Amino acid sequence: MIPRPILFLLSTIFVLFAASQCLGQTPVGPCFASRSTWFADNQHGACMYGTSMGPTGPGTFLIAASSKAVFAASADCGACYEITSVNGTSVTVMVVDECTDPGVCDTSFPHLDLAPQAFNYLQNPSVSGVTDTQARRVACPVNGGIKLAVGTNFFSATEWEILIFNHRTLIRGVSFTYPGQSTPISLPRQTYNYWRYSGPGVTYPVTISVTDINGNVVSFQPLTLTSGLNIENTASPNQFPVPAVYPNSPAGQCPPPLGYNPDGWIYTDQLTKEYNDPALSYINTFQWSDWSYGCTVNWAYTSNPYSGSDCVQANIQGRGGIQIGRATSFAWQGAFTSLQFAIKGDIAFNGMAVFWKGSSKQAAIPVTTSWQLITLDLTADLAAPAQIGGQQAVLVFQNTLGNDAPTIYLDSIRLVPVADSSSSGSPNNNNNPTVATSTATTTSTSGSSTSTSSTSGTPSNNNNNNNNDNNNNNNNPAVVSTATTTTTTTSSSASSSTTSTSGSSSGTQTSENSNTGACSVSLSQVSSGGWSDGPTQYTQWSVTLTNLPQNGKTLTFIDLAPSPSQASSITQFWSVNQSNGNYELPSWITQWGGLSPSQSLNWGYVAKGSEQVNFQITNTQCR
């Protein structure tokens, strides 16, 4: 257990760094387009700083791993970036690691993979685990002087290495002198962020000087190096000065990225990308993608398209569906008014439904043998979720017949921009000179029987330690319905009573045990998708644990015991610790001192089957 004075000090360091979210830091670079995901809280990154609150750590949990091009063989270590999401929220993070995920972090597009504590400032991870961002480098909100640590892997008068950390601006070089050696000797930076000396034996004391990218030099007092030495610079100056503001920097923060294609196209000869720049064509997470299940789809069918050269041809089996999703989500209100698409079939039939996953409405589409241009109001006809995209808002064209449907064709799928709402917004139609806009019947549903596999934001197995846990997954067919569970608990002992209703579109699980000085917490669950792997069905559940404000106490410990008959169904979990089969607060919460009143912890799990796992709260501790 961390002693209270040290815990208070560590919490104070974190609060000082986190305060930068409100105060802002001096921008030292331009705003640039970027992307962010989150990764399991790995505190042993490539910059070799160790644990966040350790002796050489950054002193904050707001940390990041930068992509290969940004990391630049450790040159980006200790850099701070202010990141702004499509929601307009921002967070300042320090680079402590390199992200190396193929196809995501090994490209030239800037990517910052964030610890969950930082990502939560930008995006609800249950909506999507990836978000478009704007970023800029800022002066780091460090406290005190630059620090130096001597490596312990090897040490002698002829060979040693040092780690420089707690610097306000990026380091350009490190050199030293010693008695009889007045010409500075430059130290090469290693890819693991240490500065290494190998040469003739040195005479102590040595004077080590650190130069930042602006040419400012800070020197340590003459010192004798010893293996494991860890000191803070006490000379004057002991820290790099606050740099000048980068020219023409926007006031406040970088403007939020648009987050979507303003033309609204989803499919026009192909599933559209979010960027028109060919150099960015490899960014698969920024495009509409095929997440279909139970059907065979040809996205480049050339015979008699509605417009252009290609259309979509699909053979849907059973209750399968064409699903079109994207890894990132965006708010559509104010930008788009309706969904528009052209559709026809080999034969006329009723039984096609169109809806957004997560919506309470679906539109029944009468399919004919001629192209029809369908326009559906996003609010009145589809009750589209506020955020389109991500895990919870996927566009679905589903066969509701329950048997194999005729072949259908789709083309010119688009979100109609507000500016175009007075016209059809459709492309020139060379193949069908006269096409009438058709309407569809809309029905309300309590829960769709179709869902999608999670893409970015899908938790990785708890044993994976590093970098992006949000890899895109376009192939998992969804088969489960959405469900919500709320639990309210008052407990301070190892017993509680539980009543539950689960496995439906909504349910309530309640556990209570009144006691003097009790903790009051609520536990809510929502299904965020599911898929099948052969005969086995899996469901992903997002859980919110909230320390209720009734007693004004901080929750320092909780023990969540899964129902014995369901415990073995959990295959993955994230953002909680596991001990003896039960689930507890993660270390990064306990290091803060616990959950304050009204504070929540978002965590989750994947379980076999379609039913949620019921948890019994067997122990809580508050102070």
N, C-alpha and C positions, 0 to 999 in steps of 0.2 A: 504494500500500500504506500502511496506517495504521501510524505508528511504534509500536514496542512499548510505550513508556511511556504514550502516549495510549490505545492499545488496552486496556492494563491499567486505566487510569482509567475508560474507558467501560464496560468489563466490570464494574468495581467498582460504578459507578452503577447498572447494570442489576441486579446481585446485591442491592444494598441495596433497590431497589424490589421485586424479586421476593421478597425475604425477608418482605415483608408477607403473603405467602400463608400463612406459618407463624405470624408474630407477631400478625397482626391489627391493624387500625387503629381509632381511636376512631370509633364510629358516631355520625353527626350527623343521621341521618334514620331514618324507620321502614322496616321491610321491606315490599316491595311485589312483587306478581306481575309478572313480566317474561318476556322471551324474548330469546335470543341466537343469532346466526348468526356466520359469519366472512367476512371479505372479504380480497381480495388486499392485501398489505401496502402500503397507500398512505400515504406519509409526508409528504404535502403537503395536509393537510386544511383544512376551512373555518375552523379556529381560527387559521390562519396561523403555526403554530409551526415549520413546516419539517420537515426530517428529524429522526427520533427522537433521534439523537445530535448534531444540529447545534447551532449557538450559541444558538438560541432553542427547541430541541426539549425534549421532556419528560424526556429522559434514560432512557427505558425503551422497550422494544418491546411492553410490555403496555398497549396503547392501544385506544380504542374510538371508534366513531361513534354518537352517540345519535340517536334518532328525533326527528322534527320537533317533537313536543309537548314532549319533554324538553330538546332543544337550545335551544329558546326564543330563536331569533335571536341565538345566540352567548352567551347568559347562562350556559349550562352548560359553556362552555369552561374547561378546567382542573379540572373536578370529578372526583372519584374515587369509584368504586363498587366495593363488594365484591359479587361475583356468586356465587351458590351454585346448583349444578346438581342435577338429580334424583339424581345419583350421590353427592351429599353433598360433592363437591369444590368448592373455591372459588378465586377469583382476584380480585385488586384491579387495576383498570384506570383509566387517565386518559382523559378525553374530549378528543379532538383534532380531531374532525370531526363532520359532520352526515350521517346516513343519510337519503336521500330516496327510496328505492325505493317505487314506487307499490304500494299494497295491503299493504305491510309496515311501512314507516317513516313513512307519511303519515297514520296513524290515531292515535287517542288512547291506544292501548295502548302501554305503555313497551317499547321495543326497544333493545337495545344490540348493535351490530354490531362484532365483535371482530377484532383482528389474529389471524392463525393461532396465534402464539405464546401468546396468551391463551386462545383457544378450546380449545387442546389440554389446558389444565388441567381443562376442564369435560366434554369429550366427544370421543371418537375420531371425527374427521371422516369416516372411512371408514364408520362406522356411520350417522351422520346429521350433516348440516351445520347443524342447528337443534336447540336444546334449550330446554325449559321451565326457567325460572330464578326465583329470588327474589333481589332486589337491595336494597341500601341504600347511601345516600351515606355516605362516611367521610372523615375528615381525610386529606389526601394525604400520603404518606410522602416529602416533599421534603426536600432538604438545603440548608442555608444560607438566605440572605435572599431576599426577593422581588426579582425582576429586571425591568428595564425596557429596551426597545429602541426607538429612534426610527426611524420609517419612512423609506424612501429614495425612495418614488415621487414625493413632493414635499416641499419643506421651505423655509420662510421664516419671518420674524418674525411674520407674520400668519396662517400656515397650516402646521400640522404635525400629526402623529399618532404615538401611542406604543402599544406592545404591552406589557402587563403579564403576567408569567408566573412560574412557580415559586412559586405561592402555596398555602398549606396549606388554606385554605377559600375558598369562592366569593366573588367580588368583587361588591359592590353598587354602588360608585361610585368615580370618580377625579376629583380636583380639583387646582387649583394656585393659588399666589399668586406675586407677584413684587414687587420694590420699587415702592412707590407704589400697589400693589393688594393691600390687606390682606383684602378680602372674597374668599373662595375662589370661583374660577370652575369650575363643573362641566363636565366633558367628556362629550359624548354618546358612547355606545358604538355602534360601527358593526356591521352584521350580520356583518362579516368579523373582528370581535373587536379591532379597534383603537379607541383612544379619541382623538377628533379635536378639534383646536382650529382655529377659523376666526374671526378678529376683528381688533381693533386690534393693532398691533405690541406685543410684550411686551419687557420689559427684563430682562436676565439679571443674576444667577442666578434661577432659578425653584425653588420648593419644591413638589414633587408629593406629594400624599397619596392613599393608597389605603384604602378602607373595605370591610370584608368584610360578609357578610350578617348577622353578629352584632353589628355596630356597632363593631368594633375598627378603629382607625386606625393605619396605619404610614406614616410620611413619609420620603422620601429627603432626604439632605443637599442643601442648595442646589446647583444644578448649572446648567451652561450646555449647552443642547441643541445637538447637531450631528447632521446627517444620518448615520444608521447607528450612532449611539452605542448601546452595549450594556453595561450596568453592573448589578452586584448591590448591593443596598442594604447599606450599612455602618453606618447609624444604629442607635440602640438605642431601641426594639426594631426588628429588621430583618425580622421575620416575624410573621404572625398567631399568637396563642397557640393551643395545643391546646384545642379547645372542650370544653364539658361533654358527657358521654355523653347521647345522646338518651334521654328518659325511657322506661323499661320495655323497653329494647333487650334482645333475647335474648343470653345469654352466648355467647361464641365466634363464631358466625355465624348468619345467618338459617337457619331450618329449611329443608331441601330441599323443593322443590315436589313435590306428589304425582305429577304427570306423566301421569296417566291418569284416566279416569272410574271411580270405585270401583264403580259398578254394572256395569261391564263391557260395556255395550251397544255394539255395532258398527253394527247396523242394526235399527231398529224404526220402521217407516213411512218412515224416511229414514236416510241415513248420519248418525251422531250426531256432535255437536260435543262438545268437551271441557269447555266451559263452559256452564252453564245461564243465565248472565246474558245477557239479550237484547242488552245494550249491547255485548257482545263477540262478537256473531254474525258479524262480518266477519272474524274471525281464521281465515282458511282453513287456515293451517298447523297449527292445533290441532284438526283434525277428521279422521275417517276419510274417505277420498276414493276416487273411481273411477279406478283405474289399469289398467282392463281392456284387452285386446288381442284381436284376431281374433274379436270378437263384437259383437252389438248388444244393449244393456242398457237396459231401462226400469226405473228405480228407483222408480217410483210407479204400478205396475200395480194397479188397484183391483178386479179380478174375483177373488172368493173367496180373499182372503189368509188365511194361517194365523192371524194375529192382527192386531187393529187395523184400519186402513183401507187400507193399501197393502202390497205385497210387491214382490219383484224378479222380473222376467221377462227371460230371456236366450236369445238364439239364438246358439250358439257354432259357429263355422266351423272346420273342420280341427282342429288342436291348440291352438286359442285358449283363452282362459280369462278368467273373472271374477277380477280382482285388486283387492283392497281394501288400501289402505295409508294411512299417516299420516307426516307429515314428521318428527315427533319419535319417539324410541324410549323404552322404559321396561322395567324389570326386572319380570317377571310373577310370579316365584317368591315365594311367601308371600302373594300377593294373589289369584291365580286358580288354579284346578285343571284346568279343561277348556274346550274350545271346544264351543259348542252352537249348532245351527241347525236350521231346518225346511226340508225339501226335497221336491219332487215333480216329475214330468215329464208331458208330454202323453201319452207312452207309457212303459212300463216298459223299462229297459235297464241294462246294466252298462257302465261306461266312464267314470264320473266319479271324479276323484281330488281329494283335499283335502290341502293341505300348506302349510307355511310356507316361503317361499323361504329358503334357507340351511340347511334341515333335511335329515337323511339319511333321513327316513321320509315316506311318504305313505299316506293311508288311501283304499282303494277303496270307493266308496259305491254300493250298489245302489239305483237310482232306481225308484220305483213311481209309479202314477198317483194315489196318496193321499198326503196330507201325512205325513211321518215326522219325528219329532224326534230328531236325531242328537246324541249326546254323545261326544266324543273327548277322552281324557285328554291333556293337553298334553305330558306326559313319555312315557308308555308308548306312546301311539298316534301322536303327531306329532313327538316329540323336538324340541319347539319351542326355538328359540335363546333364550339367556338374556335377550337384549334383543329385544322385539317392537316393530316399527315401524322407521322410518328406511329406509335404502336396502337393508338386508340381511335384513329379516324382514317379508315381505309375505304376506298371506293369499291363497291361490290356490285357485280351483275350476276345474279344468282338464278339458277333453274329451280323453281318451286314445285315442279310437277312430281318430283320424286322418282321419275324414270328418265331415261336418256332423252334429252331434248333434241329437236332438229338443229341443224347447223345454223349458227347465227353469225352476223357480220356487224362490226362496229367501225366507226370512223369519226374523225373530226371531234374528238372528245375535248371539252374545254370548260373552264370556269369563265363565265362571261364577266368581263370587267364592268364596273359601274358606268364608266364612260361609254361603253358599248351597249348598255342595256336597252336602249331604244331601238336597236337593230338586231338582227339575228346573230351577228358576230361570226357567221360561218365563212369559211374560205370560198373562193370562187369555185363553182361546181360545174365542171366541164362535162361530166358524165350524166348529170341529172338536171336539166335546165329548169324544171319546175318542181319545187319541193315545198310542201306545206309544213309548217311547224305543227307538231302533234302534242297533245297533252296526255297525261297518264293519271290513273287512279292512285290516290295516296292512302295508305292504311297505317295505323299506329301499331307498334309492336312493343311488348313488354321486355323483350330481349331477343336479339337475333340468334338464330341457330348457327350463324357463321361468324367466325372471328378470324384473326390472322396471326401468324407467327410473329413474335417480336423480332425487330431488326436491331438497329442501334439502340442500346438500352437493355438488351437481353442480358441478364446476369451471367457471368461466367461461373464455372465450377469454383467453389470456395477455395480450392487449392491453387488456383492460378493467382500469381502474385503481381504481375506487372502489366502495365500499359493498358491498351484499350480492351475493356470488357464489353464492348458494344458492337461487335462485328455484325455487318449486315447479313441477314439471312433471308433470302427471297424464296426459299423452296419449301418451307414447312407449311403444309395446309392446316388451316384453322378449323377446329371442330367443336369448340366449346362455347357456351353462352356466358355473358357477363354476369357476375354476381357480386353483391355487396354485403358485407357483414359489419355490424357495429357492436363493440363490447364495452361496457362500462364496469369498472372494477373499483371497489374500495377494499383494500387488503393490507394487512401488516403481519400476517402469520402464514403458516404453510398450508392452510386449508381454504377452500373456496367452493361455493356451489355453482353449478353451471347448468343453464338451460340453453338449448340451441336449436336453430332451424337453419339448414344449409342445403346447398345443392340446387337452389332455385334462383330466380332472378334477383331476389333480395332476401335477407335473413337477419336475425338478431341473435347474438350470443351474449349472455349477461352473466357476470360472476360478481358476487358481493360477499363481503365479510366485514361487518362494522367492528371497529375497535378504536380505543383512544389513541390519538396520534397516528391514525391510519394514513396510508398513501391512497390517493385517488387517481386512477388512470383510466384512459379509454383505449380500446384496441379496435380498429376498423380494418376490414379487408375488402379488396376489390379485385376481381379477376381481370387481368390485363392481357389475356390472350391464351391460346392453346394450340396444340398441334398433335399429329399422330406420327409415330415412328413404327411402321409396321402395324401390328395389332395393339400396341401400347399407346394410350392417350396421355398427354401431359397438359397441365394447366399452370400458368404463371400467376402468382398472387402478389399484389402489392399491399403491404401492411403499414398502417400508421399507428404508432404508439404515442399517446399524448399524456403528459402529466397535467392533470386538471388543476385549476387554480383554487379549488375550494378551501384547502387547508394551508395554502401558501408555503408548501414544503418542496424541497428539491429531491427528486427521485434519484437515489444513488445506486440502487440495485434492484433488479427484477429477475425472477426466474420463471420462464414460460415453458410449461411442460406440454408437449403435443399429446393428443389423445393416444393411448397405447396402441390402439388398433390402427392408427394412421401414421405413427411416427416413421415407420419404414418407407412410407410412400414419398417422403421428402427426398428429392434427389440433388437439389442445389439450394443454397441460401446465400444471402449477402447482407452486409451492413449490420450484422449481429454476431456475437460470439457464441460458440457452442461449448457446453460443458456437461459431461455425463448425460448426453442426449437431450438436454434442455437448452434453451436459448436465453442469452443475457445481453445486457447493454454492451456495445462495442467499446474497445479500449479508448478510442478517441472521444467518446462521450464521458467515460469515467475520469479521464485525464482533465476534462473541463470542470469536473466536480459533480457531474450528473445532469439530469434534465430539470431545468428550472420550471416553475409553475407556468403552464400554458405552452411550454416548449414541446415540440414533437420530434420523433425519430421515424424516418421513413426507411423501411426495410422490406424484404420480400423473400419468396421461395418459389421453387417449382416442385410440383407434386404429381405423382401418377394419378390418373383418373380426372374426373371433372368436379369433384367435391372439394371444398376448402378443408383444411386441417383445423380442428378446434384446439385451442390452447387453454390450458388451465394455469392460472397465476398462482404458483405455490409459495412464493415468498417475495416480499418487497421490503426495501429499506428506504427511509426518507430522513431528512434532517432539516 
